[in-house]
Amino acid sequence: MTSRDEIYGLIEKVDEESLEQLHKVVQHFTKAINGSGKGEFQSLARKWHSETRFLSSTHKMIIHPAYQRIIGMGYSAVPMILQELKEEPDYWFWALSAITGEDPVPSDSKGDLDAMSDAWLSWGEERGFIWR
């Protein structure tokens, strides 16, 4: 079994070149993910938008079958959802949180679509899902 000190020692040994190589791998992986399932995602996103655009209930928006299928796509949907947010803020936050298990939106930004989108876009950029 590896001790915590051994793990931290290994982390400290990671040099800039290794980090750059890892970043390139993540970028390549993200680009590959973007290509797979893109047509399905776009079709589901269009369906979700067209069938929920006049709803005032966020709950009804996020339980829509197309939205739920996008969540079911898992991490492969994350770059595409972030791209959607980049183009136009919308209620993708529940899907992102359900897929990733994270919520980078500060509590004082809840309810502000632009601020919430910015928080998720920063999160995606930090993790190599998107580039601004």
Rosetta silent file (secondary structure, phi, psi, omega in degrees, C-alpha in Angstrom):
SEQUENCE: MTSRDEIYGLIEKVDEESLEQLHKVVQHFTKAINGSGKGEFQSLARKWHSETRFLSSTHKMIIHPAYQRIIGMGYSAVPMILQELKEEPDYWFWALSAITGEDPVPSDSKGDLDAMSDAWLSWGEERGFIWR
SCORE:     score description
SCORE:     0.000 S_00000001
   1 L     0.000  138.942 -178.554    0.000    0.000    0.000 S_00000001
   2 L   -89.267  132.987  179.429    1.239    3.450   -0.910 S_00000001
   3 L   -81.908  163.284  178.317    1.386    6.035    1.847 S_00000001
   4 H   -59.338  -41.719 -179.728    0.131    9.569    1.516 S_00000001
   5 H   -62.320  -39.305  178.365    3.722   10.885    1.721 S_00000001
   6 H   -64.341  -41.168  178.901    4.779    8.620   -1.152 S_00000001
   7 H   -63.462  -46.998  178.997    1.888    9.881   -3.275 S_00000001
   8 H   -62.435  -36.457  176.644    2.719   13.512   -2.535 S_00000001
   9 H   -61.806  -40.366  177.984    6.368   12.786   -3.335 S_00000001
  10 H   -66.748  -41.009  179.173    5.360   11.420   -6.749 S_00000001
  11 H   -61.886  -41.398 -179.365    3.153   14.414   -7.427 S_00000001
  12 H   -65.535  -25.675 -178.680    6.009   16.805   -6.600 S_00000001
  13 H   -79.298  -11.374  179.508    8.248   14.980   -9.084 S_00000001
  14 L   -68.765  121.002 -178.487    5.915   15.740  -11.982 S_00000001
  15 L   -94.659  173.626 -178.394    7.727   18.303  -14.090 S_00000001
  16 H   -59.481  -38.920 -179.475    6.357   20.890  -16.490 S_00000001
  17 H   -62.790  -42.852  178.564    7.088   18.710  -19.533 S_00000001
  18 H   -64.293  -41.739  177.722    5.039   15.855  -18.077 S_00000001
  19 H   -62.888  -40.082  178.207    2.191   18.216  -17.251 S_00000001
  20 H   -64.515  -40.184  177.451    2.275   19.567  -20.805 S_00000001
  21 H   -64.444  -42.582  178.011    2.148   16.020  -22.198 S_00000001
  22 H   -62.075  -42.471  178.562   -0.770   15.195  -19.927 S_00000001
  23 H   -60.181  -40.925  178.544   -2.562   18.350  -21.054 S_00000001
  24 H   -63.986  -38.959  177.964   -2.093   17.303  -24.699 S_00000001
  25 H   -63.587  -44.519  179.150   -3.562   13.876  -23.934 S_00000001
  26 H   -61.898  -43.327  177.995   -6.573   15.497  -22.255 S_00000001
  27 H   -61.063  -44.083  179.690   -7.047   17.834  -25.244 S_00000001
  28 H   -62.295  -45.855  179.471   -6.864   14.911  -27.660 S_00000001
  29 H   -60.916  -43.250  179.959   -9.330   12.901  -25.578 S_00000001
  30 H   -64.341  -41.577  177.523  -11.710   15.849  -25.366 S_00000001
  31 H   -63.128  -39.716  178.418  -11.582   16.398  -29.121 S_00000001
  32 H   -64.106  -42.088  178.466  -12.337   12.706  -29.678 S_00000001
  33 H   -63.194  -41.604 -179.925  -15.275   12.897  -27.283 S_00000001
  34 H   -56.582  -35.831 -178.751  -16.585   15.982  -29.066 S_00000001
  35 H   -75.385  -33.527 -177.536  -16.773   14.003  -32.296 S_00000001
  36 L   -85.850  130.102  178.108  -18.559   10.985  -30.851 S_00000001
  37 L    79.350    4.433 -176.661  -22.228   11.428  -30.138 S_00000001
  38 H   -63.247  -42.821  179.555  -22.265   14.981  -31.462 S_00000001
  39 H   -62.922  -43.578  178.775  -25.149   14.312  -33.851 S_00000001
  40 H   -63.043  -44.770  179.509  -27.188   12.628  -31.132 S_00000001
  41 H   -59.404  -48.732 -177.767  -26.460   15.462  -28.713 S_00000001
  42 H   -60.517  -41.334  178.518  -27.440   18.135  -31.231 S_00000001
  43 H   -63.417  -45.715  178.843  -30.681   16.334  -32.050 S_00000001
  44 H   -65.790  -41.307  179.808  -31.583   15.939  -28.378 S_00000001
  45 H   -63.252  -43.177  177.734  -30.614   19.539  -27.569 S_00000001
  46 H   -61.026  -44.874  179.716  -32.782   20.866  -30.420 S_00000001
  47 H   -60.970  -45.960 -179.989  -35.707   18.731  -29.248 S_00000001
  48 H   -60.821  -46.990  179.836  -35.240   19.907  -25.662 S_00000001
  49 H   -60.486  -47.878 -174.919  -35.045   23.563  -26.703 S_00000001
  50 H   -67.653  -32.860 -176.132  -38.070   23.409  -28.974 S_00000001
  51 H   -92.462   -6.713 -179.542  -40.261   21.546  -26.490 S_00000001
  52 H  -123.122   -0.574 -172.187  -39.319   23.518  -23.370 S_00000001
  53 L   -61.222  -23.933 -179.783  -38.738   27.054  -24.641 S_00000001
  54 L  -101.960    6.374  178.850  -42.058   28.335  -23.303 S_00000001
  55 L   -80.655  140.618  175.309  -41.838   26.595  -19.922 S_00000001
  56 L  -100.541  -11.336 -178.332  -41.299   28.735  -16.852 S_00000001
  57 L   -91.299  115.185  176.160  -40.637   25.750  -14.592 S_00000001
  58 H   -60.627  -38.438  179.229  -36.971   24.756  -14.388 S_00000001
  59 H   -57.274  -45.902  179.407  -38.103   21.448  -12.914 S_00000001
  60 H   -65.763  -33.538  178.499  -40.169   20.653  -16.013 S_00000001
  61 H   -64.089  -44.149 -172.791  -37.230   21.650  -18.223 S_00000001
  62 H   -83.385  -13.356  175.418  -34.794   19.299  -16.541 S_00000001
  63 L   -95.211    1.960  177.506  -37.119   16.288  -16.381 S_00000001
  64 L   -59.180  138.367 -177.528  -37.767   16.473  -20.129 S_00000001
  65 H   -55.949  -37.962  179.547  -36.832   13.117  -21.736 S_00000001
  66 H   -66.214  -41.121  178.179  -34.335   14.683  -24.181 S_00000001
  67 H   -62.884  -42.937  179.343  -32.539   16.472  -21.330 S_00000001
  68 H   -65.424  -36.312  177.025  -32.425   13.235  -19.344 S_00000001
  69 H   -67.480  -35.033  175.769  -30.984   11.364  -22.335 S_00000001
  70 H   -63.170  -43.778  176.011  -28.268   14.016  -22.614 S_00000001
  71 H   -58.683  -40.148  179.468  -27.409   13.392  -18.959 S_00000001
  72 H   -63.763  -19.020  176.931  -27.325    9.695  -19.812 S_00000001
  73 L   -70.473  -16.974  177.568  -24.598   10.385  -22.380 S_00000001
  74 H    69.460 -151.089 -174.523  -22.292   11.040  -19.431 S_00000001
  75 H   -58.483  -24.444  179.599  -18.941   12.774  -19.742 S_00000001
  76 H   -63.859  -22.588  179.839  -19.070   12.646  -23.546 S_00000001
  77 H   -83.953  -19.805 -173.175  -21.792   15.313  -23.377 S_00000001
  78 H   -56.641  -50.535  179.946  -19.853   17.719  -21.149 S_00000001
  79 H   -61.430  -34.490 -179.285  -17.796   19.465  -23.885 S_00000001
  80 H   -72.441  -38.516  176.080  -20.912   19.812  -26.030 S_00000001
  81 H   -63.917  -43.885  179.533  -22.974   21.221  -23.164 S_00000001
  82 H   -62.888  -37.489  176.584  -20.192   23.685  -22.369 S_00000001
  83 H   -62.851  -41.046  176.221  -20.091   24.728  -26.022 S_00000001
  84 H   -59.750  -44.924  178.903  -23.850   25.353  -25.850 S_00000001
  85 H   -62.768  -36.978 -179.881  -23.323   27.501  -22.740 S_00000001
  86 H   -63.419  -39.237 -178.348  -20.539   29.375  -24.488 S_00000001
  87 H   -77.661  -38.848 -179.937  -22.850   30.227  -27.384 S_00000001
  88 L  -160.722  119.170  178.858  -25.914   31.040  -25.293 S_00000001
  89 L   -56.468  137.312  179.183  -26.525   30.694  -21.541 S_00000001
  90 L  -157.182 -179.317 -173.373  -29.290   28.206  -20.766 S_00000001
  91 L   -84.887   60.490  177.250  -30.348   25.754  -18.070 S_00000001
  92 L   -93.927   -1.259 -171.226  -27.589   23.176  -18.574 S_00000001
  93 H   -65.187  -40.355  179.319  -26.333   23.483  -15.000 S_00000001
  94 H   -62.643  -43.690  179.576  -28.341   20.580  -13.596 S_00000001
  95 H   -62.230  -46.667 -179.845  -27.059   18.279  -16.371 S_00000001
  96 H   -60.271  -43.858 -179.875  -23.458   19.354  -15.821 S_00000001
  97 H   -67.352  -40.190  179.342  -23.733   18.829  -12.084 S_00000001
  98 H   -64.081  -39.043 -178.511  -25.482   15.459  -12.508 S_00000001
  99 H   -74.507  -46.008 -171.306  -22.785   14.226  -14.892 S_00000001
 100 H   -92.478  -21.517 -174.922  -19.712   15.593  -13.116 S_00000001
 101 L    75.668   14.505 -178.530  -20.810   15.570   -9.486 S_00000001
 102 L  -122.318  163.889  174.584  -19.558   19.136   -9.171 S_00000001
 103 L  -150.345   93.367 -176.718  -21.071   22.592   -8.868 S_00000001
 104 L   -81.265    3.465 -176.145  -18.588   25.437   -9.370 S_00000001
 105 L   -80.553  120.453  176.924  -21.266   28.142   -9.132 S_00000001
 106 L   -61.463  147.715 -176.419  -20.831   30.381   -6.072 S_00000001
 107 H   -59.141  -31.245 -179.624  -23.982   30.622   -3.965 S_00000001
 108 H   -77.008   -5.047  177.868  -24.284   34.359   -4.623 S_00000001
 109 H  -102.506   -5.952 -179.566  -24.455   33.649   -8.384 S_00000001
 110 L   -58.624  132.531 -179.990  -27.331   31.163   -8.218 S_00000001
 111 L    93.681  -13.114  178.635  -30.178   32.327  -10.435 S_00000001
 112 L  -100.496  100.029 -174.422  -27.956   34.533  -12.613 S_00000001
 113 H   -53.439  -43.354 -178.717  -27.715   32.680  -15.944 S_00000001
 114 H   -66.030  -45.137 -179.847  -24.709   34.629  -17.177 S_00000001
 115 H   -66.695  -39.066  178.628  -22.745   34.240  -13.933 S_00000001
 116 H   -65.908  -41.554  177.398  -23.641   30.558  -13.680 S_00000001
 117 H   -62.270  -45.056  179.308  -22.565   30.005  -17.276 S_00000001
 118 H   -59.372  -40.739 -179.915  -19.288   31.825  -16.651 S_00000001
 119 H   -63.611  -43.916  179.312  -18.587   29.650  -13.606 S_00000001
 120 H   -69.613  -36.851  178.106  -19.149   26.445  -15.584 S_00000001
 121 H   -66.131  -38.846  175.569  -17.128   27.712  -18.551 S_00000001
 122 H   -64.032  -42.548  177.118  -14.220   28.529  -16.244 S_00000001
 123 H   -57.879  -46.788 -178.965  -14.566   25.068  -14.708 S_00000001
 124 H   -65.310  -36.782  178.624  -14.502   23.496  -18.186 S_00000001
 125 H   -68.126  -43.115  179.213  -11.496   25.521  -19.254 S_00000001
 126 H   -60.501  -30.094 -177.211   -9.556   24.597  -16.098 S_00000001
 127 L   -99.842    4.763  175.088  -10.178   20.917  -16.823 S_00000001
 128 L    80.533   13.199  177.966   -9.390   21.066  -20.530 S_00000001
 129 L   -76.644  -31.197 -179.215  -12.929   20.486  -21.785 S_00000001
 130 L  -142.107  164.118  175.700  -13.010   23.786  -23.670 S_00000001
 131 L  -131.802  129.253 -178.557  -10.709   26.579  -24.759 S_00000001
 132 L   -94.327    0.000    0.000  -11.882   30.167  -24.836 S_00000001
